[in-house]
Amino acid sequence: MSYEPGDLDAIEKALLGVLGLGLPPSRAAGSDTFRVDHVTAVVIGLMASGAGEQHLQPASEAVTTEFRSTLRATIESLTEKGIVTRQAAGMPAAPGGFEAGLAVDMVNPDEHPVVLDRYLAQQCMEELFNVPAVYPYLMERYARAGEVWRRLQDAGYNRD
């Protein structure tokens, strides 16, 4: 079955849009603010109330237990629809090659699925960019991601 963004709920669209950004591994970026769960939580908070920290633990970059549970259910729903699939635990979070000397995140399959429908993820990402409260945040993440990817590629990481 083919899906359109309108067939998805808000958190499904947010997660797919975040995955579509192509964020670097948070450990390599040196910040948990690049984690898929963190970025998705901030996006959902901005969309709902304009408060990006709404789904984060107080004075922390970690998501709340409730949001983590919701995110896992969302990943399960998207998996059942054939839009994402789980990665094997212990593999590099970003697609592509792995250089032993680089600090990259290892996948937690409950929080960083592989996107099977890249076109749908791109559509969801574009919808997120059209939300005025979300746009500046995602553009900042996207710009910083570009800097991290350049640094990683200069160090020999090949994500293709």
C-alpha positions as CSV (number, residue, x, y, z in Angstrom):
1,M,0.0,0.0,0.0
2,S,1.2,3.5,-0.8
3,Y,0.9,6.2,1.9
4,E,0.7,9.9,1.8
5,P,1.5,12.3,4.7
6,G,-2.3,12.8,5.2
7,D,-2.6,9.1,6.0
8,L,-0.3,9.5,9.1
9,D,-0.8,11.0,12.5
10,A,1.3,13.9,13.8
11,I,4.0,11.9,15.5
12,E,4.3,9.5,12.6
13,K,4.9,12.5,10.2
14,A,7.3,14.1,12.7
15,L,9.4,11.0,13.1
16,L,9.5,10.4,9.3
17,G,10.4,14.0,8.7
18,V,13.1,13.9,11.3
19,L,14.5,10.7,9.8
20,G,14.4,12.3,6.4
21,L,16.7,15.1,7.5
22,G,19.7,12.8,7.4
23,L,21.0,13.8,10.8
24,P,24.5,12.6,11.8
25,P,25.0,10.2,14.7
26,S,24.7,12.2,17.9
27,R,27.9,10.8,19.5
28,A,29.9,11.9,16.4
29,A,28.1,15.3,16.5
30,G,29.1,15.6,20.2
31,S,25.5,16.3,21.3
32,D,22.5,14.3,22.3
33,T,20.4,17.0,20.6
34,F,21.0,15.1,17.4
35,R,19.3,12.0,18.7
36,V,16.2,11.1,16.6
37,D,14.1,10.8,19.8
38,H,15.3,14.2,21.0
39,V,14.7,16.0,17.7
40,T,11.3,14.3,17.3
41,A,10.2,15.2,20.8
42,V,11.2,18.9,20.3
43,V,9.3,19.0,17.0
44,I,6.2,17.5,18.5
45,G,6.4,20.0,21.4
46,L,6.8,22.9,19.0
47,M,3.9,21.8,16.9
48,A,1.6,21.2,19.8
49,S,2.3,24.3,22.0
50,G,5.4,26.0,20.8
51,A,7.3,24.6,23.8
52,G,10.1,22.4,22.4
53,E,11.0,21.1,25.9
54,Q,7.5,19.8,26.6
55,H,8.6,16.1,26.1
56,L,12.0,16.4,27.6
57,Q,13.0,15.6,31.1
58,P,13.6,18.7,33.2
59,A,17.0,20.2,32.7
60,S,18.0,17.4,30.4
61,E,18.3,16.5,26.7
62,A,16.7,13.1,27.4
63,V,13.1,12.5,26.4
64,T,10.4,11.6,29.0
65,T,9.5,8.0,29.6
66,E,6.0,8.8,28.3
67,F,7.3,10.2,25.0
68,R,9.8,7.3,24.6
69,S,6.8,4.9,25.0
70,T,4.8,6.8,22.4
71,L,7.7,6.9,20.0
72,R,8.2,3.2,20.3
73,A,4.5,2.6,19.6
74,T,4.8,5.0,16.6
75,I,7.8,3.0,15.2
76,E,5.8,-0.2,15.6
77,S,2.9,1.3,13.7
78,L,5.2,2.5,10.9
79,T,6.8,-0.9,10.8
80,E,3.5,-2.6,10.4
81,K,2.7,-0.3,7.6
82,G,6.0,-1.2,5.9
83,I,7.3,2.4,6.0
84,V,10.2,1.8,8.3
85,T,12.0,-1.3,9.6
86,R,14.2,-1.9,12.6
87,Q,17.9,-2.0,12.3
88,A,20.0,-4.6,13.9
89,A,21.3,-3.5,17.3
90,G,24.9,-2.5,17.5
91,M,25.2,-1.2,13.9
92,P,26.2,2.4,13.1
93,A,23.1,4.6,13.4
94,A,23.8,6.4,10.1
95,P,23.6,4.6,6.8
96,G,26.9,3.7,5.1
97,G,30.4,2.7,6.0
98,F,31.8,2.5,9.5
99,E,35.3,3.6,10.3
100,A,36.6,2.0,13.4
101,G,38.3,5.2,14.7
102,L,35.2,7.3,14.6
103,A,32.9,7.7,17.5
104,V,29.5,6.9,16.1
105,D,26.2,5.9,17.8
106,M,25.2,2.3,17.8
107,V,21.6,1.8,16.9
108,N,18.9,1.3,19.5
109,P,16.5,-0.4,17.2
110,D,13.5,0.9,19.2
111,E,14.4,4.5,18.5
112,H,16.2,4.7,15.1
113,P,14.5,2.7,12.4
114,V,15.5,2.5,8.8
115,V,13.2,4.4,6.4
116,L,11.9,2.2,3.6
117,D,9.8,4.9,2.0
118,R,12.3,7.7,1.4
119,Y,9.8,9.7,-0.7
120,L,7.2,9.7,2.0
121,A,9.9,10.8,4.6
122,Q,10.9,13.6,2.2
123,Q,7.2,14.7,2.0
124,C,6.9,14.6,5.8
125,M,10.1,16.6,6.2
126,E,8.7,19.3,3.8
127,E,5.5,19.5,5.8
128,L,7.5,20.0,9.0
129,F,9.4,22.8,7.3
130,N,6.0,24.5,6.6
131,V,5.2,24.8,10.3
132,P,6.4,28.2,11.4
133,A,7.2,27.1,14.9
134,V,9.2,24.2,13.7
135,Y,11.1,25.7,10.7
136,P,13.8,27.6,12.5
137,Y,14.6,24.6,14.8
138,L,14.9,22.1,12.0
139,M,16.9,24.5,9.8
140,E,19.4,25.0,12.7
141,R,19.6,21.2,13.1
142,Y,20.0,20.8,9.4
143,A,22.8,23.4,9.2
144,R,24.6,22.0,12.1
145,A,24.2,18.5,10.6
146,G,26.0,19.7,7.4
147,E,28.9,20.9,9.5
148,V,29.2,17.6,11.3
149,W,28.9,15.5,8.1
150,R,31.7,17.6,6.6
151,R,33.9,17.0,9.6
152,L,33.1,13.3,9.6
153,Q,33.8,12.9,5.8
154,D,37.1,14.8,6.3
155,A,38.0,12.2,8.9
156,G,37.2,9.3,6.5
157,Y,33.6,8.4,7.2
158,N,31.7,7.4,4.1
159,R,27.9,7.4,4.6
160,D,27.1,6.3,1.0
